[in-house]
Amino acid sequence: MPTFWFRISEIALVAGLYVLTARLGQTLAIPPGNVTPVWMPSGLMLTWALLRGPHIWPGVILGAFLGNVWAYADFSSFGSAVQLLLAGISNGIGDVLASVGCSIVLHRYFRPFRMFHSVSSASAFLVIGVAGGAAVSALIGVSGLLAAGLIDAQNYGNTFATWFTGDAIGVLAITPFALAVYLSDKTERVLPGFETVANFLLITSAIYIAFWSDVGGLMQSFELAVLPVLLMWASLRLSRIYISFALLFLIGGIIVPTALGQGPLQGIDRNTTLINTQLLLGVIGVLVLTLHATREQVRQQVRHLEHVKDTLDQKVRERTAELEEAKRKAEELASTDALTGAPNRRVFLKRGNEELNRAIRGGEDACVIMFDLDHFKEVNDTYGHQIGDRILKDCAAVTMGFVRNYDLFGRIGGEEFAVFLPNTTVSGGQNVAEKLRQAFLERSVSSHKLNYTASFGISSVLEKDRALSMVLRRADLAMYRAKANGRNCVVVYEPSLEDKTTGEGSTTPA
C-alpha cells in the first residue's frame, strides 16, 4: 500500500505536470480569458486518474489554481487577488470533475481500458471522457472567469466553445495514446513495419503541404481531404499505439499552424477558425477510434467463434471417441460370454461359418472340438453355483491359453464349449483335445481343491458341409460317445456313430 509521503509526492507531481503543460498550452492562448485551443492538462489528468485512481484530485485542484495564478497574475489590488482566487478555484473544481469524476464514472459503469477493443467502451470514453468532461470543465471554468470579471457576458459563448473544444481535443489527443502505451504488450513494442512507416510519411507530407508549404488552391485542399482517409487506413490496418499516436500527431500538426495563422482553415477570426478546426479534428478522432474499436471487436468475435468452433470440434471428437468406445464395449458385451469372457454361441457360429467357408474354398484342413464338463450338475448341487461358475471360468481361461490366436473358441451353452481349428487335421485336433483334457485334470479349483474333467468329441470339416452346424452335430455325436465311454476321454467322429447315437446326443447326462 502506498505510504503517506508517496501520495504527497504523487499529488505534487500531478500539480507540477499540470502547471507545466498548462503554460505550454497557453502559448497558443486566445483572449479574452486566455483560453487555449488544446488543453493538454485535461488529457493528462484524465489518464492519470484512470490509471492511478481518484486520490490525485488535490493535485488537480492545486495545479489548476497555480496555472491560473500564472496566467492571470495580478496582485495590484485586493479585488484582483479575489478575482484570481475565484477563477483558480472554479477552474480547479471543473477540472477535478472533468478528470477524476469522469474516471470514476467510466470505471464504475464501463470498461475504459477496453476502448480499443469494444465499440461500447470507445463510445463511453468519447461521450463521458471527451465530451462530458470537457462540457463540465468549460461550464464551471468559464462561469468562474465570468464571475471573476476576467471575461464579460458578451464573450461567454465564444470562450465556452473554445474551452470546451480545447479540453475535448486535449483528451482526444493524449488519453488514447497514453492508454495505448500503458496497455501495450511486447508484440506491440517492436519496430514499425513498412505499412506503418508509409502511412506516417504520407500523413506528415499531407500536413506539411496543406499547412506549411506555399502550395495553395486545389492541391492544398486535396491534401487536407486526404488526411482523414489516411487515418481511416491506419484504423483498419495498423496497431492501436500507432493509431493513437497518428491522431495525436495530426491534432498537433493541424492546431499549431492554424493557431499561428497558417494553412487553409482560416475563418473570420482566429477563435472561430480554431473552433471549427477542433470540431473537424473531433469528428475525425471519433471516427478513427470508433472504426478501430469496431475492427478489434469484429476480430475478437471472429476469434471467439473460432475458439467455439475448435471447442465444439474437440467435444465432437471426444464424444465420437466415447461413442465408439461405448459401441466397442457394447459389441464386446454382445459377443462375449459375461461369465467366462469367451466368445458366446452367436459369435462363435458367425465366425465359425466364415472360417468353414474359407477352408472349403481353399481346400484346407479344419476340425472342430466340442467338450462338455463331466458331472457338472453334481458340482452345482454339492458345492453351489458359485463354485460351478469358478470352474467354468477356469476351464475357459485354460482353453484360451492353449488355442492359437487365429483359432476360434466359444461357450456354446451351459458347461459346453467348442473350438474351431483352421489348418488342422483330425489328428492335430486330437492332440489339442488330449492336452486340454490333461490340463483340466490337473487343475485345482477353490478351497475344496476340486478337480474337473471333460469329455471331448472331434470332427473334421468335410467338403460337403454347408454350415458349421453340420460339423458341430458330428462333433456332438463323438462327444456323446465319449460320455458313454466313461467320460474324461477324447472320441473322433466316425460314420458308425450315426447308427448308435441317433438323436441322443443332446440328452446325454453330464
Disulfide bonds with the S-S distance in Angstrom:
none
